[in-house]
Amino acid sequence: MDYQRAIDEAERDLERKKASLLEAETELALAESELALGDLLKIRLMCETGVIKGGEYVSVNIKNQTRPYDVLIPNEAVYKDGTGSYIWAVRNRAGALGIEYYIVKVKVLIADSDEYCNAIFKGLDYIEPIAVNSSKDLSANMRVIRMD
């Protein structure tokens, strides 16, 4: 009879641990949905009994699912210096012969990137034209030819 009681107790303990893991997983998903760019995710694993015995293992899977971004630009358009990332935005003004285009340095915050594009979190509107390819070194207020 003691053998059956031990099995029943072990099964109840296993069910409690499964419920605790499900609760922790739910809390983790909620915490992740509230994270902002640059936030750190801290994971704390707790044992219900408060004692971890030798031979126990924990497996944690963390998935990095990207969110849809409003502004994606090619990697070639992003430059870096000692203060961070920036792009060259193309602006226009009235010139002697009509509209002339020039560039300004705009600091941007990169949310995510891959081998082709950067997702811009802050600093650039999705409709703003940018300089991507140039045959010369660029500098602020430099006149450029806009190629559509």
RACOR-V993656 format. One record per residue. N is the residue number from 1. RES is the residue in one letter. SS is DSSP state (hx for helix, st for strand, lp for the rest). PHI is phi in radians with two decimals (* if undefined). PSI is psi in whole degrees, 0 to 359 (999 if undefined). Layout:
n & res & ss & phi & psi
N & RES & SS & PHI & PSI
N & RES & SS & PHI & PSI
This chain:
n & res & ss & phi & psi
1 & M & lp & * & 324
2 & D & hx & -1.11 & 326
3 & Y & hx & -1.10 & 314
4 & Q & hx & -1.14 & 321
5 & R & hx & -1.11 & 319
6 & A & hx & -1.12 & 319
7 & I & hx & -1.13 & 315
8 & D & hx & -1.06 & 317
9 & E & hx & -1.12 & 318
10 & A & hx & -1.12 & 320
11 & E & hx & -1.15 & 318
12 & R & hx & -1.12 & 319
13 & D & hx & -1.09 & 318
14 & L & hx & -1.10 & 317
15 & E & hx & -1.11 & 320
16 & R & hx & -1.10 & 318
17 & K & hx & -1.15 & 320
18 & K & hx & -1.10 & 318
19 & A & hx & -1.12 & 320
20 & S & hx & -1.13 & 319
21 & L & hx & -1.14 & 320
22 & L & hx & -1.11 & 318
23 & E & hx & -1.11 & 317
24 & A & hx & -1.13 & 320
25 & E & hx & -1.12 & 319
26 & T & hx & -1.13 & 315
27 & E & hx & -1.08 & 320
28 & L & hx & -1.12 & 317
29 & A & hx & -1.09 & 319
30 & L & hx & -1.14 & 317
31 & A & hx & -1.10 & 320
32 & E & hx & -1.12 & 324
33 & S & hx & -1.22 & 342
34 & E & lp & -1.70 & 0
35 & L & lp & -1.27 & 144
36 & A & lp & -1.91 & 169
37 & L & lp & -0.99 & 131
38 & G & lp & 1.55 & 349
39 & D & lp & -1.21 & 149
40 & L & lp & -1.73 & 141
41 & L & lp & -1.73 & 120
42 & K & lp & -1.86 & 126
43 & I & lp & -1.95 & 127
44 & R & lp & -2.09 & 122
45 & L & lp & -1.72 & 130
46 & M & lp & -2.11 & 143
47 & C & lp & -1.71 & 132
48 & E & lp & -1.01 & 324
49 & T & lp & -1.45 & 346
50 & G & lp & 1.45 & 357
51 & V & lp & -2.16 & 126
52 & I & lp & -1.77 & 126
53 & K & lp & -1.67 & 157
54 & G & lp & -1.07 & 145
55 & G & lp & 1.59 & 357
56 & E & lp & -1.51 & 145
57 & Y & lp & -2.20 & 151
58 & V & lp & -2.23 & 136
59 & S & lp & -2.05 & 127
60 & V & lp & -2.18 & 125
61 & N & lp & -1.91 & 125
62 & I & lp & -2.05 & 122
63 & K & lp & -1.82 & 134
64 & N & lp & -1.77 & 96
65 & Q & lp & -1.71 & 123
66 & T & lp & -1.39 & 151
67 & R & lp & -1.61 & 160
68 & P & lp & -1.20 & 138
69 & Y & lp & -1.97 & 146
70 & D & lp & -1.35 & 327
71 & V & lp & -2.16 & 114
72 & L & st & -2.08 & 131
73 & I & st & -2.29 & 153
74 & P & st & -1.15 & 150
75 & N & hx & -0.98 & 326
76 & E & hx & -1.12 & 342
77 & A & hx & -1.56 & 351
78 & V & lp & -1.77 & 131
79 & Y & st & -2.07 & 157
80 & K & st & -2.27 & 144
81 & D & st & -2.43 & 193
82 & G & lp & -1.12 & 342
83 & T & lp & -1.76 & 355
84 & G & st & 2.31 & 204
85 & S & st & -1.66 & 149
86 & Y & st & -2.66 & 164
87 & I & st & -2.27 & 168
88 & W & st & -1.83 & 111
89 & A & st & -1.56 & 141
90 & V & st & -1.66 & 125
91 & R & st & -2.11 & 169
92 & N & st & -2.30 & 158
93 & R & st & -2.67 & 164
94 & A & st & -1.31 & 129
95 & G & st & -2.05 & 180
96 & A & lp & -1.09 & 328
97 & L & lp & -1.95 & 21
98 & G & st & 2.08 & 209
99 & I & st & -1.32 & 130
100 & E & st & -2.07 & 149
101 & Y & st & -1.87 & 143
102 & Y & st & -2.50 & 168
103 & I & st & -2.06 & 151
104 & V & st & -2.29 & 147
105 & K & st & -1.43 & 125
106 & V & st & -2.16 & 121
107 & K & st & -1.26 & 138
108 & V & st & -2.27 & 156
109 & L & st & -1.92 & 119
110 & I & st & -1.45 & 124
111 & A & st & -1.50 & 320
112 & D & st & -2.84 & 160
113 & S & st & -2.70 & 162
114 & D & lp & -2.40 & 198
115 & E & lp & -1.29 & 351
116 & Y & lp & -2.06 & 320
117 & C & st & -2.31 & 162
118 & N & st & -2.08 & 136
119 & A & st & -1.61 & 122
120 & I & st & -1.61 & 124
121 & F & st & -1.54 & 322
122 & K & st & -2.66 & 141
123 & G & lp & 2.04 & 345
124 & L & lp & -2.50 & 132
125 & D & lp & -1.43 & 153
126 & Y & lp & -1.24 & 346
127 & I & lp & -1.79 & 1
128 & E & lp & -1.43 & 126
129 & P & lp & -1.26 & 148
130 & I & st & -2.28 & 158
131 & A & lp & -1.51 & 126
132 & V & lp & -1.91 & 310
133 & N & lp & -2.07 & 140
134 & S & lp & -2.53 & 142
135 & S & lp & -1.54 & 353
136 & K & lp & -2.26 & 165
137 & D & lp & -1.20 & 139
138 & L & lp & -1.67 & 151
139 & S & lp & -2.55 & 159
140 & A & lp & -1.01 & 140
141 & N & lp & 1.14 & 12
142 & M & lp & -1.21 & 135
143 & R & st & -1.28 & 140
144 & V & st & -2.34 & 163
145 & I & lp & -1.76 & 125
146 & R & lp & -1.46 & 125
147 & M & lp & -1.96 & 114
148 & D & lp & -1.55 & 999
